Amino acid sequence: MTPDVSVVIPTFRRPERVKRAVKSVLLQKGFQALVEIVVLDNDPDASARSVVTALAASTHWPIVYGHEPEPGIANARNSALQLAQAKLIVFLDDDEIAHEGWLAALLDTQSQTNADIVFGPVQGRVEGKVAHQSYIEDRFTRNGPKTSGVIDNYYGCGNSLLKRAKYFSDSPIFDTATNETGGEDDALFSKALADGAVAAWAADALVYEEILPERATLSYSLSKAFAFGQGPTQTCWQRRKFFGVLYWMMIGIGQFAIYGCGYGISRLFQQKNATVLLDRAIQGLGKVLWFKGLEPRFYGVSAL
């Protein structure tokens, strides 16, 4: 039987992490849809194969293993979509753990709103204690409206649902130019909303993002802030909206100046919000320094 929902989990050299992610999907409650799980292994060495094979043999849920040996975040997502059979695609990252009511909340919101894209909240969690922990966890956290319903903005791909029918049926969906830098989801969702897609927020579709030790650092979080800041300016450039490029660059200059000064003052007086102000200043800098070649590289060949 063709599944109603395909839960897609791309993974890269994290076999134990992806095992936890899959198990959290297997524990979902409160829905009646037929679900398949698609795990797309983006490690050239196929490090997740044995883990996924063992999980598939121990459950009645259909679990599909796919291997894309060419590293890259867009490559992984595109290859997973070629395997997924359902009309509703749900993305979960391999470092995310889904609450037991997560899938039911996504499906319920999609059904009630008939949205083309549905997003849910993400709570970042650091294992143990690290410096700047509160800031780091906030950087990996996604908050939205307190109630579910239609929204006019978009979020990232992790913890999202796509309805393939109109806006997400072409292949490849994700731009392979973003394989190392990320931002493949921003490019896709911003275009879909500009073309008329409806987005919604599922307030109860909670997942926890387990922050890896190598990512639980101030430098990594600030790199993500810079990349996040680059996003709107890059999107305008891709669409050749030149006034939009100038607009976001001017916003970035102001943001960098105001928050940069605030950060300096906060450091001088040793205030607790100094790191948050630095984050905002770095985002502003990203809006100004958005040019190709200046993007931080987090994925694909850069991660080997």
N, C-alpha and C positions, 0 to 999 in steps of 0.2 A: 504493500500500500504506500502511496505517496504521502510523506509526512506533511502535517500542517505547518510545522515550524522547524527550521534548521538552526540550532544553536552552534555558532561558528566560534572556534577558539584557536587563533593562530598562536604558535609557540616557537621559541628560539632558544635552544640549549637550557631549558628549564624543566626537565622531566618530572621532578618532584612537585614543582609548582603547578604544572599543568594537570597532574594527577589530582591535586587538591581542588583545582577549578572544576574539573569534570565531576568529581564526587559531589561538589556543591550543587551542580545541575541535577544529578541523579536524586538528590534529596528534595527536589522541588515539590510543592503541594498546591492544591487549590485550583487546578485547571483540568480540562478534559481533552486537550489537543494531543494529536499524535506528534511526538517530537523525535527528531534525530539529532545526534551530536556529531559535528564535523571538527576533527582536530587536524590542523594543517601544520605540519612540522617543517619549519624553514631552515633547519640546521642541515648543512650539506652532509653531515655524518648521520643524519636521521636518529638523533639521540632519544627521541620520544617514542619511537616505534614499539619497543618492547613494553613500555608502560601502557600505551594505548591498547595494544593487543590484549594485554592481561585484563584491563578494565572491560573491554568488549566481551571477553569470554566469561566475565563474572556477573553480567547484568542482562536483563531482557530488553533493555533500551538499545536501539540501533546506534552504534558508534562507528563512524567512518574515519579511517586514518588516511591522510593525504600527505604527500611529500613534495615540497617545492625546493629543490637544491640551490636555486639561485637566490641568495639572501636579499632581503628587502621587504619593508613593511607593506608596500603596495603589492609586490609580487605575492606575498603570503595571503593577503586578503582576496586578491583576484583569483588565485588558484583555489582557495577555499570555496568561493562562490561557484566555481565550475563544478564542484562536487556536490554542493548543497542542492537538494531537490525541492525544497518547500518554497512557497510564494512569500512567506514571512521569514526574514533572516534576522536573527538576534546575535549580536556580537558581544562576546565576553573575552577580556584579555586573560592571558595565562597567569598573571599575578593577581587576579581578582577572585574573590570568594563571594558567591551569591547567597543572600538571605533566602530562606526557604519559601518566602512568598514573592520572590523577585519576578519570576517568569509570569506568574498569574497577574501581577500588577501591570507588567508591560502589555500583556495580551488584553487585559480588561480596558486599559486606557486606549489602546489602538481600536478596539471594538466600539467604544463609546464615542470616539472622536473621528474615526475613519482616517486617522493621520497617516501620512506617508512615512514619517520618521517619528520615533518615540525615544525619548531619553530618560534615564533615571539617575538618582543620586549616587555618588561615590564617596566613601569615607576612607581617607588615607590612614594607614596604620604602620608605624615603625615598630619593628620587633626589638624590644629592649629599650635602652636609653641612649640618645645621641645628642650632640650639641644642636641647638636651634630646632629642637624636635617639634614644637608647636608650629613653627613656620613651615617646616618641611611637610608635616602632615597636612597643613592647610593647602600647600601648593598642589598636593595630589588629591585634594578633596573637591568634589563638585556639588555645589548646592544649587537649588532652584526654588520655584514657588512651593508654598506649603501645601497646596492642593493640586490635584491632577487636572490637566486640561490643555487646551491649545495654547501655544506660545509663539512668539514672533522672532525667536532667535534659535541658535543651534549650539550643540556641545560636541564633544569628541566621540569617537566611534566606540570605545569601550563602554559597555552597558548602553547599547542602543538597539532599536528594532527598525528594520527597513521593510517596507512593502514594495516588492519588486515591480509591481504592475506597470507603473508609468515612468518613474524617474530613475529607476535602478535596474533596468533590464539590459542595457547595452553592455558589451564586454570589450575591453576591460573597463571596469567601473572606476577603479582607483588609478590615479596618475603615477606611472612608474618613475617619473622624474623625482618623486618624493621618497624614493626607496630608502635613502640614508638619512634624510632630514626629518621625515614625518611631515604632517600637515596635509596628508592625503585626504583625511576626513574633512578638514576645513574647506579644501577646494571643492570637494564633492557636495557637501551640505549647503555651502553658501550658494553654489550654482543652482542646486535643486530648489532652494527657497526663492531665489530670484526668478526661477521659471514657474513658480506657483505652487510648489509642494507645501503641504501642511505639516507642521511640526507640533509635537505635543510633549508634555512632561508627565511622567508617572511618578508621583511623589513617594509611593511605597515600594518602588522597584529598586531596593537598596543592594549595592554590592560594596564589599570592603576591598580596598587595594592594599595588598601587603607589600610595603616598600622594601625593595631589595637593599641589602647593606651598601652596595656600591652606588646606589642612588640616594641613600639617606645622608647626603652631604650638602653643605651650603653651596658649594661650587656647582654641583649638578642642578640643584633647584634654581639657581640664578641663570644657568644656561637655558633651562626650560622657560624661565620668565622672558629671556631675550628672544627666544624662538616664538613664544606666544605673542610678544609685541610685534614681531615681524609680520605676523599673519595678515592683519587687515590691509596693510600697505601692499604686500605681495599679491593679495587677492585682487586689489584694484588694478595693479599693473598687469596681471594675467588677463583681465577683461578690458585692458586698455582704457581704463577710466582715469585719465591723467589728473583731473581735478581731485578725484578721490585720493590719488597718490599724494598730491600736495597737501590735501586736507589732513591725512593721517600723519604725514611728516611734521606738519605744524603742531598737531596735537602732541606728537612725540617730543618735539623740542620743549614745549611747555611742560609736559609731564616730567621730562628728565630734569629740567631746571628747578621746578617747584619741589618735586619729591627728593631730588638730589640735595637741595639746600636743607630740606627737612631732615634727611638722613644725617647730614653733617651736624646739625644742631642736636639731634637725638643722641648721636654718638658722644658728643661733647658732654651732654648731661646724663649719659648712660641710661637712657630711657629704653623700656622694653620693646617699644614699637619700631626701633631702628631698622631691624631686618625687613620688616614689612615695607617701610618707606624705601629701602634700597631696592626691593623687588619692583616696586612701582616705577622707580627711576630707570631700572634696567629694561623694563617693558617699554618705556618711552624711548630709550636708546634703540631698541629693536625696531620701532616704527620708523626711525630715521635711517638706521643702517640696515636696510632690508635687502640690499643688493645681492644678486647671485654670487655665491662663493663665500659669503659671510655667514651662511646658515650653520648653526651647530649641527653636528652629525651624530645621531644616536643609534641608528639602525643599520641593517644590511651589512655590506662589506666592512663598514667602519666598526662594527661590533665584533668582528671575527678576532 
